[in-house]
Amino acid sequence: MKKNQLHLIKQILAGTLAGLSLSCAANQDSPIGSVENFDSFSLNKAVENNVKASLIEGQEKKYGKALKLVFEPREESTIELPTPAQGYWNWEYAGDLNLALDVTNPGSQSFQFWLTLMDAKGRKQERSAVIDAGQSARFYAPLTGRVANAQTGMRETPPAWQTSEEKLAWRSGDRDFDFTQVTKIIFKAYAQFETNTLIVDNLELRVNPAQDPEYLVGIVDKFGQAAKKNYPTKIHSEKQLKAAADAELASLANAKQPEDRSRFGGWSKGPKLEGTGYFRTAKVDGRWWMVDPEGYLFFSSAIANVRMANLETITGYDFNDASVRKIDPEELTPEDSRDIIPVGKKSLNSRFLASPLRREMFEWLPPYDHELGEHYGYRRTVHQGVLEQGEVYSFYKANLERRYGQSSPNSYIKTWRDVTLDRMVDWGFTSFGNWIDPMFYDNQRMPFFANGWIIGDFKVIYSGQDYWSPLPDVYDPEFKRRAHLTIKQIGREVKNTPWCVGVFVDNEKGWGSMKNDRAHFGAVYYALSRTADESPAKKQFTQLLTKKYGDIATLNQAWGTKIDSWSSFATGITMDKLNDASRADFSMLYADYAETYFRIVSSEIKDALPNHMYMGVRIAAEWGMPVEVVTAAKKYSDVLSFNNYREGMHPDTWAFLKDLDFPTIIGEYHIGSTSDTDFYHPGLVIAADQTDRAKMYENYMNSVIDNPYMVGAHWFQYVDDPVTGRAYDGENYNVGWVSNTDIPYQPMVDAAKRVNKSLYQRRSKIPPIQ
């Protein structure tokens, strides 16, 4: 008897496999037990939210019943499975485990679903996948062991064993999850515009098969492509790559905009307003628009991140010479927005292998003296990954040099710039999106948006939702100084050109959400827990509350607290629960914080770029949109901006735009797939394949175009992530309009031409704001 089998029997006898029903003696390719086969499922104990559940006969009679889930067309639809009698599942086991389930989509369109697990301490793991229309598949998710938890510098890795099953893509959560007390199993769908059905069966816990010891070895070829996958756009030789480039150059030779476009991409066949020489906004016939410099109505259909920054991947090497890691505290551009930072020749001799795991991923990396060796660089800080810093390589830039050649230093970059402009025009886009490379700022063919980040050594505030970074303490004078320097730099780069639509500053800050008081007011909770000496925000909040209440006894009476004095208050307080009075005061304090942030940024933009619009801060809609932040953004911005990673603008979420009645733009969205690409993670919104991806893009854009408050939407991003993960955080998504070999995805190009050709006609026919 195998050791694992003996251990399993001991666990069963001891009752530790609570919540599982024994299926058979476990071996390397059989389940440990059934988590839920739905044969005796208690429908009345399931917690349904916008989901209607029923039991049907299984897809094969031997499996008995299956669970049919009908997801209503709402922003969020969920069903929580009932737990065993003891209130949790215990999945303790000595070996490495995965969770598997059968899924059928009987509908006529692809369907993305989420599988969420929660433990007794509230920790979560969330995964997601797509199933195509009319298809059935078995999905699995590694839960424990190296395959599930190894830090690889990739958001998702190749399968660790041979299988025909589909792997659920990791989305978010805690790797230190307690699988001995799994308290919730939840199926979810987001932003559904039609009723969709999913059939789920045979939820099983299984021992992982023996993994391929080289599943992370040699996974990308010399072009940076997945070496072990075949797909339609794969390049097999430099000759093929060059031929593809030549063919596209010929097809783009006569690229021109649709006939109804003005010089600046506006609607030349539509109403003409006063031309001010710069972009602005206006409400015309009950619909919000931007207006181009000549006075034509303008809607921004665009692709963001058309740049060289953040396209490189960690190689596994580092340098002992500490000078390569030196960061000037006065730098204004964060690491992930910079082009490759080369390593000086004097430092090359200190190169050493820091991560064999990363190095082994590459079939080929050039020597530094190779003709493509110039595409090495150094990442001085990493947000998430195997290494905290290290050498990087850009396969995309290397492939551009292979495609276009180098007749003079960096000539291939100039060709790329010209080709990119031709593509944008030919594909019908009206502008570039955010994070455009400044090399495009002097172009006079395609409007653009400028951008900047306020970074520096100012004090910070932790909101509890600090994924990218904590919030700045906007009351620290250093924050205002750094805002001034950043926006002055943007002004110098833009040079007052009328081709700049507006300016985005910062991105996806951890403002909080409206889920509960702690999530909503996390920044206020944190600031009040500090001392007034260490936290400028605490000092400001203390002054505001002192002004309102006068003496501490009055505050205590309102809040239901027992704070000794204002001196005690100043040293730091903690609050477990808020009452109506304290909640209103927390809102007042947070509103003052948000207003201060937006007032500082707006004032600096008006000073440095008086002719250009402030486009806001690109609030992450999925993370939360606190009312205080949105209100302040509206007060000081010319256009509100949100990033919305859903299948479209669902009315459940976006109905509040009617109350705001303000021009609004989507700063980021995307859709990806793995089935016909070289990727192992599709992205945040998932399509079945490139054809489905193009269809979903059209649906998303139409949901924006048809909204009278919207003035644009920007796809994130132009180029696919590196297959082995971008250096900054390991993101490896199929989210580009072009691959890492600079090959356009033709279904996406065709869809863009359809959307953009009819954009203004469609927009003009939507019902006006009542």
N, C-alpha and C positions, 0 to 999 in steps of 0.2 A: 504493500500500500504506500502511495506517495505521502510525503510529509505533509503537504498542503491538504490532502484528503483527510488525514488523521486529525489535523488541526481543525478542519471544518466540522468533523463529527463531534469533537470536543466542544466546539462553540455551540452547536445545535443542542447537545445534551445539557449544556449550561444555560441555555436559553438566551444566548447573547445575540443570536441572529433574529431578534424580534422583528416582526414585520415581513419576514420572508417565508415563503412556502418552499419546502425542499423539492427540487425537481429530480435530481439524480446525483450520484457521486461526482464531485467536481474534478474535471481534468482541464487541460489547457485550452480546449475548444468547446466547453459546455458551460451552461449557466450554473451559478451557485444556487440561485433560487428565483422565484417570481416575486417581484415587488408588487405587481398588480397585473392580473390577466383578465380582469373585468368579468369573470364568470359569476362571481358573487358580489359584485360591486354595489355599494349603497349609494344610489343616486341622490337620495334625500340628505346625505351627509356632505356632499360636495358643495363647495362655496362658489357660486356662479356670479359673475359680474359681466353682463352683456354677452353671455354665452348660454346657449341652450344645449344641455347634455341629454343623451338618450343611449340606451343599450341596443345593439343590433347583433345579428349573427356575424361571427368572425369571417374573415376573408377565406379561411379554410375551416371546414367543420371541426377539424381536430383542435382548433384553437378556441372553440366555443364562442362566447360573446366578445364584442368589441365596443369601444366607447366612441360614439358619434358626437362631435362637437360642432355646433353651428355658431360661428362668430358673427355677431351683429356688426353693422357698419358704424363703428364708433372709434374714437381715438385710442381707447384701450379696452380690450376684452380679455378676461381672465377666468380660469377655472382652477380651483385648488382641490386636489384630491384629498379624500378623508384619510386620516392617519390610522394606524393600528390602535388597538384598545389602550395601549400604554401611552399614546400621544406622540409617538415618534417611531421612525425606522432606525434600526441599529445595523449599520453596514460594516461593522468591524470584521476585518479579515486580514490574515497575515500576508497575503499576496497582493499584487497590483490588480485593481478592479476597473471595470468600465460598466456603464449603464447603457442598455440597449432598448430599442422600442421599434415597433412596426408602425408606419404612417402611410395613410392613403389620402390622396387628394382627388375626390370625385368631381371636382369643379372644372370650369373651362379656362381658368387662368392660374398662373403659378401662385403659390401661397407661402409666405414667410412666417414661421412660428418660432416662439421662444420657449425654452425649457429652463425654469428657475428652481433652484434648490435653496432652502434656508435651514439653518441649524438652530439649536436652542438658544444660542447667544445672539441671534439676529444676523449672523453672517450669511452672505449670499454668494451663490455662483450662478451665472446666467450664460446660457449658450443659445445659439440660433442657427437655423438652417432654412432652406427653401425646398419645396417639393413641387415639381412641375405639374401642369394640368393633366388629370387623368392617370397619374402615376402612383405606384406603390413602391416603398423602399424601406429598408431597415437602417436605422441611424444608431450611432453609438457616440459615447462621450467618455474618454478616459477620466477617471476620478482620482485615483491615487497612484503613487509611484513616480518614477522618473519621467515617463511619457507625459503625465499630467502636470508635473510640477517643475521640471527642469527649466532653468532660465537659459533661453537660447538666443535672445535678442530678436525673436520673431513673435508676432502676435499669435500666429498659428503655424504649426509645423507639418511636414509631410506625414502620411500615415506611417506608424512605426511597425506595422506588419501588413502582409498581403491580405487584402480583403476587398470584397465587392460592395461592402456597406458604405454608407455616407457618414462622414464625421461631422458632428455638430461643431460649429465654429465658436471658439471662446469669445465672449463679449466683455464681461466684467465680473468682479467679485473677489473673494478672499481665498487665497491658496491654502491658508491654514484652517480650512473648513473642518468642522467636527462631524465626520461621517458616522459616528456612533449615536448621534442624536439629530437625525434629519427630521425636522418638524413640518416642512412644507415641500410639496411637489406641485408646481404651478405651470400650466400651459397658458401662453399669452399670444396675442396678436396686437399690432399697433396700426393706427391710422388706416383702418379698412373703409373703403368707399362703397363696397358692396358686401352683401352677405356671403360668407365663405364657409366651407365645410371641411373638416378634417376628421379622419377616422384613425383612432389610436388603439394599439393592442400590444400585448406581450411586453410589458415593461419589466425587464429582467436585469439582475445584477450578475456580472460574469467576470471570471478570471481573465486577465489579458493573455492573449496568445504570446508565444515566444517572440520577442521583438527582433527585427532586423538590426544587428549591431551597427550597421552602416546606413541607417535610415536618414542620418544627418550628414553623411559624407558625400562629397561630390554632387551636391544637389543643384548647383548652377554651373553653366558652361562658360566659355570665354566671352559670350555676349551678355552674361548676366541673366540668362534664361533658365527655366527649370530644365535641368539636364535629363531628368528621368520621366518627363511628360511629353506627349505629343499633342499638338493643337494647331489650328489652321494658320495662325500668323507666325509660326516659329521660323526663325532664320537658321539656315544650316551652313552658310558660308559667307565670306565677305563679298564674294561676287554677287550672290543673291541679294545681299543687303544693298550694295551699290546699285544694282539693277532696279530694285524697288524705289530707291531714291530718285534715280533718273526718270523713271516712269511717272512718279508723282510730280517732279519738277515740270515735266512736259504738260501734265494735266492742269497745273496751276498757272501756266503761263498767261492765261487770259482771265484770271480770277477777278470777278467784279461783284459788287453788292447787288441785292435785289433792286428792281427798278423804282420802288417807292421810297428809297432812302435819300436823305439829305447828305450833305458833305460830312456831317458829324454823326450819321447813323439814325437821325430822326425820321419821322413820317412825313415825307415831302408831299404826299397826296392828301394829307389831313389838314386840320385847322392850323393856321399860322398865327402865333402870338408875337408880342414884341420881342425882338432879339436883343439881349443885353450884352452879348459877347462872351458869356460864360453860361454854364449849366445852372439851372434852378428848378424849382418845383412849382406846380400850379394845379388847381382843381378845375377841370374843364368838363362841362356837361355831366357833372355828377361822378366823375372818375378822377383819381389822382394820377398825375403824370410827372415825369421830369420834362424839362424843356431845354432843347439844345441851344447853343450860342446864337443860332440864327432865328430862333423862335419856333422851331418845329417840335411837335410832341415827341417825346423820347422815352423808350422803355429799354432797360438794360438787360439784354440776354447775353450771358457771358460765361467764360471759363476762368476760374481763379488759378493762382499758383503757376503762372506761365513764367518760370524762372529756373535757374540752375541750383538754387539753394535747396537743401533738404532732400536731395536725390541720391546721396551716397550711402554706403553701407559699411558697417564695422568689419574689418578684415581679421581681427584677432591679434594684431601686432600693436605694440606701444613703444615708447621711447623713454630711456632712463634720463635723458636730458630734460630737466624740469622747465627749461625755457620754452619748450613747445606748448606748455600748459598755461603760460602767463596770460592773464586777462587784464587789460587796462580798465580800471574802475570807471573811466570816463567814456567807455564804449557805449554807443547808442543803439546798436543792432544786436539782438540776441543770437545765440549760436545757431539756432535752427533756421534763421533767416539770412544767413551769410552764405556766400559761395564758398567753394573749397578753400581752406586756409592751408597753403603748402608748408611742408616741413623744410626748414633750412638745411643746406648741405652739411653744415657742421654737426647737425643732430642725427644724421642718418646712421652713423656708426654706433649709436646707442640703441638702435632698434632691437627689440626682443619679442619673442612669442609670449603673449600674455594669456591668450585663450586658444588652445589647440582645437577646441570644439568649433570655434568660429572659423579658424583657418581651414579646417578640413571640409567646410561647406563648399569651398571653391575648387573647381577642377583646374582653374587657371587664374593666376595673378601675375602681372608682368614685373620684371625687375625694374628698379627705378630708372635705369638708363635705357629702357625700352622706349620706342617711339610713342607708346601709349602710357608710359610711366608718369606723365605729367598730370594724370587724372587721380593721383593719390593726394590725400590731404590729411588734416588732423581735426578731430572733434575734441574740443577741450572740456566739454561737459556733456553728459548724457542724462536724459530724463529717466530712462528705464532701459535696462539691458544687462548683458553679461559683464561689461566693463563700465567703469565710471567715466572713462575717456579712452581715446585710442585712435589709431590710424583708420582712415576711411578710403574707399575707392568708389568712383562714379562710373559705373558701366554705361550709363546713359551718355555722358560726355564722350567716353571712349567710342561708343557706337556712332555718335554724331561725327566724330573725326573719321571713322571708317566710312560712313555714308557719303560725306561731302568732301573729304580730303582736306589737306592743309597746304595751300599754295603759299601762304604767308602766316606768320604767327597768329593763331586763333581765327583764321579765315573761316573755318567751319562754323564758328559761333555767329559770324555775320550772316552766313548762308542760312543757318538755323533761324536767326531773327527774321530774315526776309521770308523764308518758307512759312514761319509761324504767322506772320502778318497776312500772307496770301491765304493760308488756311482759314483764318478767322473771317476774312472777307468772303471767300468762296463758300464757307459753311453758313454764312448769313448772320453771324453774331453781330450785335450792335456795338459791343465794347469788350474790353478785357474786364476781368473781375479783380478782386483784391489780390495783393501780393504779386503784382506784376514786377518783373525785373526792371530796375530803373533804366536799363538800356533801351526800353521802349518809350521812355518819357518824351523823347524828342520826335517820335513818329507822328505823322500827320495823315494817318489812314484810319486809325482805330482809337476811339476815346478810351481812357483808362482811369483807374482809381489809385490814388497814392495811399501809402500806409506807413505806419510807424508804431513802435512799442515804447512804453515808458518803463524803463528798467533802471536799476541803480541800487544804491545802498541806503534806501529810505526804510523806515520802520514798516512792519507789516501787521496784518490782522488775519487770523485764521478763522474761516467761516465754518469749517467742518466739511466743506466741499471744495477742497483746494487741489484739484487734480493736476492742473498745470502749474499753479503757484498760488501762494496766499494773496489776499487782497492787499493793495498798498494802504498804508496809513496816510490818507490824503491830507491830514492836518499837520503832518511833518513837513516843514519848509523844504526839505530836500526833495520831496515828491514834486512840488511845484517847480523847483529848479530843473529837475530832470525832464518834466513835461515841456518846459520852455526850450531846453536844448534839443529834444527830439523833434518838436514841431518846427523849430527854426531850420533844422536840417532838412525836413520834408519840403519846406518852402524853398530852400536853395536848390533842391533837386527838381522841383516842379517848374520853377522859373516862370511862374504866372501864366503858363500856357493854357489856352482855352480848351485844349484837348483833355485836360484833367477834369473829370466829372466832379469828384469830391475826395475826401480824405477819411479813411478808417484809422482809428487809433485803438490799439489793444485788441484782445480777442478772447472770447469764452472764459471770462473771469468767473470765479466761484461765488457768484452773488447769493446763492441760496435758492430755495424753492418754497412753495406755499404749502407743502405737505403737512407740516406741523410747526409749532413755535420754534423748536430747536433748529429745524432746517431753514426756517424763514429768517430768523434773527440770530443765526450763528455768529455773525460778525459782531453784533452788539453784545451777546453773551460773553464772547472772548474779550472784547475791549473792557467791559465792566469788571472782569476778573483780574485785570492788570492794575498796577498802581498808576497814579496820575503822573508820577515822575518818569516812568518808563514808556508810557503810552500817550502820545499826543491825542489820540482819539478818546481815551479815558478822561483826559483833562477837559476836552471839549464837551463830552457828554455830561460830566460833572457840572460844568458851568451851566449847561442848558437846563438840567434838572434843578439846580440851585435857584436859578432864575424863576423857574415855574413854581416851585414849592416853598421856597424861602427857608423853612426849618425842616429838619429831618423827620420830626414827628408827623408832619403833614404828609410827607412822602410815605412813611410807614403806614399811616392810616389808609392811604389810597392803595398801596401795594400789598398790604397785609404782611409786612415784614417787621423785623425787630433790629434794625441797624442802629448802632449806638449813637453815631454822630456823622457829620459830613467828613470828618477826618477818617473815621472807620470806612466810610464809603469810598474814600479816595485810595485806600490801601488795597481795595479789591473785594468784590462781593460775588457770590454765586447764587443763582436762582434755580430752584427745581421746577416750579410751575409758575405760570403767569395768570393773573386775573385780568379782568377787562381793562382796569386802569393801567397796570404795568404793561400790558400788551399794546395799548395805545401809545404809551410813552416809548416803548421799544420801537414802534413804528415811526414815531417822531424822530428818534435818534438816528434810525437807519435812513430816513428821508433826508436828514441833514447831511449824513455821510454821502449819500448818492448825489445830492445836489452839489456838494462841494467838489466831488470828482468831476462831474460833467461841466460844472461852471469853469473849473480850471482849464480843462481841455478845450472847451469851446472858446474861451477868452484867448488862449494862445493861438488857436487856428484863425480867429478873426484878425489877430495881429499879424501873423506870418503869412496867411493865405486869405486875404479879405475877399477875394472873388470866388472862392471855392467852398463848396458845401461840406459841412461836418456830417459824416454818414453814420456816426454812432460807434458802438463798441462791439457789435456782432454778438448779442446775447445768445447763449446756447439754450434754445427752447426746450430741449429734452431734459436739461438739468434744472430748469425752473426759471420763472420770470417774475420775481418779486415786484409787487405793485409800486413800491417806493422807487425801485430802479427804473422801471418803465416810465413812470411819471416824470422823473428827473431827466431821463434821456429825451423824452418828448419836449421838455421845456428848453433844453439847450442844443438839441440836434436839429439839423435840417431834414434829415431822413432817419427813421428808426431802422435798425438792422438786427436781424435774428438769423442764427444758423439752425436749420430744421432738417434733421436726418430722419425723415419719415417718407412714406410713399406719395405724399402730397400735403397740401394745406387743408387739414381736416377742420370742418366747422366747429367741432367740439373744442378744439384748442384755440382757434383763431377768431372766434366770434367777438372777442374783446376789441378787435380792430374797429368795429363799428362805433364803440364808445370813444375810442381815441380819435378817430377820423383824421388820420395823419399819414403822409406818404411813408411807405414801408418797403424794405427790400430784404430778400433772402441772401445772406452772405455766403452760406455753404449748404450744399446737399450733395449726395452722390448715390450711386447704385453700382453694384459689382457682381461678378460671377466667377466661379472656379471651373465650371464644367468644360468650357472651351478656351481656357487660358492657361498660363503657366503658374497660377496662384493657388495657394493653400488656404487663404482667407479671402472671402469675396469683398468684404467691406461691411459697413453698418446697415445698409439696405441691400437686400439680396435678390438677384434675378436668376432665372433658371439657366440662361445662356445669353449671348450677345444680342440675339434678336429680341428676346424678352426684355433685356436691359434697355434697348432702344425704345421699345413700347412703353416701359415704365418711365423713361425719361420724358417722352411726349406727354404722358398722363400727368406727371409732376408739373411740367412747365405749363400745361393748360390750366391746372388748378391755380397757378400763380397769375397767369394772364387773365383768367376769368374773375379775379378778385379785384374789385374797384379801388382798393386801398394800396395795392401793390404796384411798385414802379420798377421791379426787376428781380432777377434771380441769378445767382452765380454758382455754377457747378464747381465742386472741389474734387479733382484738380486736373491739370492738363496732362501730366505724365503719370503712368502707373508708379506705385511704390516699388522699391527694390524687392525682388522675390525673397531675399534673405533679411528683409526688414530695413527700414530707414534708420540711420544711425541714431537719431534723436530718441526714438522710443520703440523701435521694432515694428512699427506699423508696416504691414505687407499686404496691401489691398489692391484689387483690380478696380481702381477708381479713375484711371486715366482715359483720355480720348485717344492717346497714343501709347503704345507699349514702350518698354525700355530699349527697344531697338528703333524707336521713333516711327513705328508702323501704325497708322490710324486704324481704329476699329470701324470698318465700313458701315455696319448697321447703325452705329451712333452718328456717323457723318450724314448718312441718308436721313436719319430722324431729325437732326439739327436743321438740315436744309428745309424739311417740311415745316417744322415748327417756326423757324425764323422767316420763311417766305410769307407765311400767313399771319404773322404775329400782329401787325398793326390792324389788319382788317378784322381779325378775331377780337382784339382788344376793344375796338371801336363799337362792337355790337353787343357787349355785355350790358346787363341792366345797370343803370346809374344808381348811385347811393341815394336812398330815400330820406 
